[in-house]
Amino acid sequence: MGETITGLKRTHMCAELNENMNGQTVTVMGWAHNTRKLGQLIFIALRDRTGLLQLAFDENETTADIFAKAKAVKGEYVIAVTGKVRLRAEKDINRQMETGKIEIAAEELRILNEADTPPFQVAAEGVGNEMRLKYRYIDMRRPEMQRKFLIRHKTCQAMREFYSNEGFIEVETPYLNKGTPEGAKEYVVPSRIFPGNFYVLPQSPQQFKQLLMVGGFDKYFQIVRCFRDEDNRADRQPEFTQLDVELSFVDTDDVLDVTERMLKHVFKKAAGIDVELPIQRMPYAEAMERFGSDKPDLRFGMEIVNISHLTTGTEFEVFKSAEAEKHSVRGINAAGCANMPRKQQDALQEYVKTFKAKGLMFIAIDENGEVKTSLSKFLSPEQLRAVTAAFNAEPGDLICMCAGRDGIVLDALGNLRCEVARRMDIIPRDVNRFVWVTEMPLLELDEESGKWNAVHHPFTSPLECDLHMFETNPGKIRAKAYDIVLNGLELGGGSVRIHQPEVQKKMFRTLGLSDDEITARFGHMLEAFRFGAPPHGGIAFGLDRVVMLMCGEENIREVIAFPKTKEQYCLLTDAPNTVSEKQLNELSIKIKS
């Protein structure tokens, strides 16, 4: 049975102690990281969330019972020690520890709790993800994990500091709400009081934050939990944290300006990263044309080049078909890859096929400037020179080309440029390239149903100059929407909202909703707009992803305290699980067998 801390008070955390405190009596508490027994001396490395500290027990200087307890201490025992700070001899200094110049000459020791041998050591490397998630409380003792959560804490703190200083008000919005299906599936919560009725958990506070603007709050923010019942995704969580922001009497430039200043403040305060302002802006159409992605990674080149005009009139079937069907021929220049082995070229062929492309065509320029390609049978020397010139190809370069429908070709090449950059290891790790992607499509056509869907959400405002296309060409309408992208990953996105009831109704009808459906799903919003909605807009950030990038990680599970697996299962608590028949009866629910 462990001892208590009655009468003891911790005076310092481990890393707060230093050589200037030599001779002071202190009390420290934490976990025994490791122990060393050297005859009459016992050394225990004490660990708390600030770091490590050496405790020294000398059989000749302490009582027999204290020394006996020190001898009994094992790894991960929870202990409290009182003693004097003293300097280590020069030869004993541990320069790998922040407190390596000192130690505590122990005078009192209490074993507050014993510990079984953990399933893995706190200092162990290469522990499997399942083991880490099942015993997350052990995993979280690691200094690296605690460093990440300190950055997360500083990030939230800096966000609140910035928005508060800018006159924003933090407001909590409900978790239990009416379902308005849009986008990902929602988590459903049965109501005991209203049998047969259900709440849903919010995918975002979108509607409530807009209603706060109608309510005159003017500037709102919230760090909020959100929920999406998505299919298994490697880097998604069913519950996640979002920074949610909304402003009144603004247009796109106003939202982007305050957001850029927030990013500069937060990245500097939380992670010491300088964000250069202003952040580059790029219309969606340009991002797709140059990078094949609405999340372009700007840390390296290999931009996509359209050479359709250079491949017309040939007898090569791929080019001939593209010309006939008004498709395109595009490619990237993999600089320095002319000597890529055939096996690797075949692997790239298979890679682009996963994005529905039919394959790749290659042109290699050897060190002597000689062009090597199977296309020489179909393209004249002049055409080949024109093609290589279009890619600014130099000796040693490899041109990778793809033909087909624009959307497929751009998607395939956009992913290919990132894959080639990874394989070539040319992506700089100490560079952060932000970019705003703006003027995204308002609507996209579902080819199966033939219906229009909102790209962002149905409250996104179209550009005023595109309003007339609701009736004539909805797919060409551009939205007042914007995403902030960092190193090829979307950090957040938002839009200026529709604040005029007649435009909002037009949007709903374009989405195929009947008047009855509009009233059932969104009647409360339209009613609120009748009483005077200001022009407003906002943005939301995936906080987990922001912190992940700050920490240099590639998976958001690394910066979430108790994450679930990609199958949405909690290895720590075995959730989800069954509930009793009594609870089901109270909720008027019957499980189908």
N, C-alpha and C positions, 0 to 999 in steps of 0.2 A: 504494500500500500504506500502510495507516494506521500511525501511530506507536504506541508502547506507553506505559503509565503507569509503567514501571520507574523507581523513584526518586522518584515523585510519590505523595502521599497526599492525598486530598480532606480538607480541614479543615472545610468548612462546606457546607450546602445553601444554595441561593440566598436563600431568604426568611429565613434565620437571621441574615443580615448587616443591620446598621443603622448609623445615624450615630454611635452611641457607640463604634464600632469604627474610627473615623477613624484612618488611619495604620498599621493592622495589615496584615501580609502574610498573604494567604489563598490557598488553592487551591480552585477550584470546577470542577465538571465537569457536562456536560449536552449539550443539543442547541441548535444555533444556531436561534433562533426567527425572527430576521430580521437583516439587515445594512444599514447605511447608510454610504456612502462620501462623505465631504465633504473633498475635497482631501487635505490632510495628516492628516486624522482619519478613523478608521474606528470605527464603533460597532456592536457585536454584542449583541443581546439574547439572553442565555443562559437556557435554560429547563430546570428539573428539576421533579420532582413537587410542590415547595413553591411554585414561582412563577417570576417573571422577574427578571433582574438585568442591568444594563447593563455591558458591558465596553468600555473605551476604549483605542484604539491610536493613539498619536501618533507620526508618522514621525520627529519630532525627538527623541523620548524613548526610542525602542526601537530594537533592532537591525534592520538591513535585512532579514534573513531572517525575523524574527518579523513584521515589517510585511507582507512579501510573502505569508506564510502567511495573515495576517489578511485580506488582499485576496482570497485564493483561497477563503475560507470561503463556503459557500452555505447556504441554508436546510436544516435537519435534519442538517447535518454534526455528528458527535459530537466534542466538543473538551474539552480541559482547559486551564485558564488559571491562572497564578499572578500575583499583583500586589497592589498596596496599595489598601485601601479609602480613598476620598476623598469629601469632600462635594461635591455639585454646587452650582454657582452658583444663586442664588435664581431667576433667570429660566429655568434649565434643569431645575428640579424637575418630575418627572412625577408628578402627583398621582393618576394612574390606576394606578400601580404601587405595591405595598407597599414596595418598595425604591427608590422614586422619588427619594429625597433623596440617594442615594449612587451611586457607580459604582466599578468596579475599574480602576485604571490598570495596564494589563497589562504584565508584564515577561517572561512566558514563555507560549508557546502551543504546544500539541500537537494536531494533527488526528488523533484516534484512529480515525476512520472517516469516509470520504466517504459521500455519500448521493445517490441519484438523486432527481430531482424527484418528490415523492410524488403519488399519484393525486388527492389533494385536500390543501389547506393545513390545517394544524392549527387555524388561526384561522377557517377558512371556516364560513359558516352555510348551512343548508339542504342539506347533503349527503344524498343518498338513502340509505335504510336498507340496500339491497343493497350499495352501495359501502362503507358503514360496516362491515358484517359481513364482507365479503370482505377488507378491509384493517383488521381490528379493531385491530391493533397500532399503526396510525397514529391511528385514532379514539381509542384509549385515552391518547394523549399529551395530549389536550385537557384543560385544567384542570377543566372541568365534569365530565368522566368520572372524573377522579381524585378529585374531591370526593365523588362518589357512592360510590366504592370505599373511601374513608376512612370514610364513614358506615357502610358495610357492615362494615368491620373493627371499628369501635367497637361496632357492634351485637353481633357475635359475642363480642367481648371482654367487653362488659357482661353478656351472658347467662351466660357462663362464670363471671364474677365473682359474679353474684347467686346462681346455683344452688350454687356451691361454698360460699359463705358460709351458705347455708341447709342445708348438710349433704348435698347431692346428690353422687352419684358419676358421673363421665362414663365410660361403657362403650361400646366399639365392638362392633357386632353384624355378623354375616356379610352379605356382598353376594351370595354364591352359596348358594342355598337351594332347597328343594323347592317346586314350584308348587302353590299352593292357590287356584285361580281365584276371584276375588271382585272385583267392581268393574271397573276398567280392565284392558285386556289387558296381559300381562306380556312383558318382553323375555326371550327364551329363549337360553341359552348351552349349546352342545353340549359334551359331555364326551368328551375323547380317550381317557381311561383306561377309561371305561365306554361302549363304542360303543352308540349307539342310545338313550342316556340323556341327560337335560338338566338343567341348573340353570336357575333363573330369577333375575333381578335384582329386588330388593325394591321393592314399591310403598311400603312403609313397614316399619319394624322391629317392627310390632305384636306378632307372636307372641313374638319374642325378648324384648321388654321386659316382657311379661307373665311369661315364664319367669324373668326376672331377679327379679321379685317373689316367685315361688315359691322362688327360690334365696336369698331373705332379704336382698337388697340394699337394700330399703326405699325408697330415693330414688335414682332414676336420671335422667340426662339425656344427650343426645347431639345434636350438630350433624352431620347425616348426609345423604349423597346418596341420593336415591330415584329410581325410574324407572317411567314409565308409557307404554305403547305406545298412545297415544290417537290418534284421527283428528285431522286438521288443525284446530287451534284457534288463533285470533289471539293469545291471551295465555297460552298454555300451552307448556311445554317438556318434551321427553321425559325429560330429567334435570333434577332440581331439588334444592334444599337444604331440609331440614326441621329445625326444632328439635323434638326428641322428648323427652317427659317422662313419667315414671310414678312413682306413690307408693303405698305400702302403708298399710293400716289407715286408709283415708280414705273419706269420702263426698263428694258433689258440692260442698258448701260449702268443704271443705278444699282441693280442687283449684282452685276459683275464687279463693279468697283468695290462695293463693301465686302464682297466675298474674297476678292484678291487681297485686300488689306487684312482680312481675318486669317487667310492662309499664311501670309508673311509673318504675322504675329505668332500664330500657333506653332508653325514649324520651327521658328527660332526659339521660342520659349520652351517647347517640349523636347526638341531633339537637336537644337543648335544648328539647324539647316537654314541657310539663307535662300529666300525665294525672291527672284528678281522680278520687279514689276516695271511696266505692265506685262501681263501674261499674253502671249500671242493668241490671236483669234483666227479661226479657220472655219469657213462655211462647210457644212456637211458635204456638199457636192464636191468641193475641192479635196477634202480629206479622203473621200472614196476614190476620186480620180488619181490622186498621187500615192495613196498608201493602202487603198483597198480595205479601209477600216474606218469606222466612226470613233475608234479609240487608237489613233496613230501613235506609234512609238517613234519619237523624233530624235532619239539618241544616236541614230545611225542613218545612213542614206538608203541606197537601193530603192529609190522611188520607182513607181510603176510608170512605164512609158507606153503610150498608145501608138502603134505603128500600122494601124489598119490601112492608112493611105499609102503605105509603102508595099503592101502585099497584094494589091489588087491586080487582076489580069493574069495571075499565074495559073499553072496547071496542077499545082499541089492541091490535093483534094481538101485538106483541112482549111487552107486559106480560101479556096474556091467556095467551099460551103459557107464559111463565115461571111464572105462577101455577098453571096446569094441571099442569105437569111438576115442580112444587115446586123450581124454580130460583129465582134471586135477581135483584133489580135493585139495582145499586150505582153509586156515582159518586164523583167528586172535584170540589172547587171550585177552579177555576183563577182565583184572585183577580186582578182587574184585567185579565182577558182578554176582556171582553164585546165589545170592538170587533175581535176577531180576524177577519181576512178569511175569506171563504168558502173560498178556496183553501187556507188553512192548516187550516181545520176538516176539509176533505176529506183533507188529508195525514194528520191525526190518525186519521181513519176508516181509512185504509189501514194506518196504523201498528198499530192494535190488531188488525187482521185477521191480521197476522203471528203473533199469539199465539192464533189460532183463534177470536177473538171475531167476532161477526157485524157489529159496527159500533157507532157511538156515537149518542146522542141529546143535544141541546144545549138548555140554557135560559140565555139571556142576560138580565142585569138592567142596563138602561141607566143613564146618570147620573141620570136622573129617577126611578129606581126602578121603571120599567115593565118587566114581564116579556115577553120576546120568545121564542117557541118554537113550533114546529109541533105540539107536544103539546097546545096550548090547545084543539085540536079534540076531544081525548079526555079531558082532565082539567078538572075544574071549577075556578073561581077559588080556591075553598077548598083543593082538593087542591094546586094550584100553590103557594099560600102555604105549605102544610104542607111541601111538598118543598123550597122555597127556605129555609124556616126550619131544616129538618133539616141543611142544609149551611152554616148561618150566613151565607147569601149577602147581600152588600151591593151597592149600586149600583156598576156597573163589573165585576162578577164574571161568570164563565162556568162553568156546571155541565155537566160531561161525564158522561154516564151510559151504562151497559152492562148488558145482560140476558143471562142464560144460566146454564149449569152453574157452580156455585160456583168450582170450580178454575180454569176458563177465565176467568171474569169477574175473579177476584182477580189472576190472573197478568197479564191484559191491563191492568187499572187500576194494578197495582203498577208495571209498566213505564211506563205512560202518565204517572204522576205524576212520574217521574224525567225522562222526555223533555220534558214541559212545563216542568219546573224548569230544565232545560238551555237550552231555547229562550228562556225568560224571563230567563235569567242571574240567577237568584235564589239559587243555591247558594253560600254563603259559602266562600271559599277558605282562610281562616285559622282555621277551626273544625274541631275533631276531636271527633266524637261516637261514643264507644264504646257498645256494648250487648251484653249476653249474651243469646242466644236459647236458651231451655232447654225441656226436656220435649218434645222432637221425637218424631214417630212412630217407633216401633221398626221397623215393617215397612211395605212398600208393595206393592200388588198389580200384577203384570205382566199387563196386560189381554189381551195376545196369548197368553201361555202359561197364564194363570190361576194362576200360582205366586206365592208371597210371596218378596220379596227384602228383605234387611236394608238399611235406609236408611243407616246408618252403617257398621257391619260386624257380623259374626255374634257378636262377643264382647261387644257392648254390653248392659248390664244393663237390664231393664225396671224401671219403678217397682214396688215391692212391692205396692202397692194394685191394680195392673193385671195381676198374674200370672195371675189366674183367667181372663183373657180369651184365653189361648192357644187354648183349645178352643172358645170361643164367639164371639169377635169380635177376631181378631188385629190388624185394621187400626186398632183404637182403643187399642191398647197404647201408652203413652207410655214413652219411654226416659229413662234417666239420662244423657242426652247434652246437650251444650252447644257452641255455636259463639260465638266472639268476633268481632264485626262492627265495622268502623270505616268510617264514611262510605259505607255501602252495599256494602262489600267484606268477604268473610270472610277474616279473618287466620289463624284456626286453629279447630280443633274437637277434641273429645274426649268421653270418657264414663267413667262408672264401669263396670267390667267385671263380667261374670258370673264368679264364683269358685267356684260350686257345680256339680259335675259333672252333677247331675240337671237343673238349670236349663239348662245349656249343651246337653245332649242334647235337651231339649225345644225349644230354639231351632233346633238343626240340623234336627230332624224337621219343624218348622213350615216350614222353608225347602225341604222336600221331599227331604232327603237320606236315603238308606237307611242302615242300620247299617253296611253294608260301605263305603259312600261316606264316612261319618263317620270310620270307622277309617282308611281310605286317606288322607284329606285331613288329618284333625285328631287322629288317634290319639295322637300325641306330646303334644298339649296336654291331652287328657283324662287320659292316663296321669299327666302331671305333677300335674294337679289332685287325683288320688287320694292324693298324698303330702302334702297340706296346702297349699292356696293361700290366702293372706290376702286379705281384701277389698282391692281396689286399683282405681285409676283413673288417668287421665292425660289428656294433651292433646298435640297436635302443631300447630306453626305452619309456614306456608309462609314461610321466611326471605326468599326473593326478594320476595314480596309485601309483607312488613313493611318491608323497606328501600325498595322502590318508593314506598310511601306516605310514608315519612319524607322521601324526596327530592322529593316532589311530582310524581312521574312517573306515567304512565298505562299503561306497558308494562314488564313484568318484564325484557325484553331489555336495557333501559337499565341494569340493575344486576347483570347476569350477565356475567362476563368474556368468555366465548366462547360466546355463545348460538347456537342454531340458528334457522332460519326457521320459520314456522308450518307448513311442509311437512316439518319435522324434518330439514332438510338443513343441513350446515355449509358455507357458502360459502368459508370460509377453507381448509379441508383437503379439500374435496370428499368428505366422509363422509355417508352410507355408500357404500362402494365394493365392488368385487369382491375375492375372494381367489383364490389360485392353486388349480389342480386338485390339487396335492400336498396343500395344507392341507385341502381338502374330503375327499380320500381318507383322510387321517389321522383325520378326524372322522367317517368313515363316512357322509358326506352326499353326496347326488346332487341336482343342481339339475334340476327339471323344466323342459323346454323348452316 
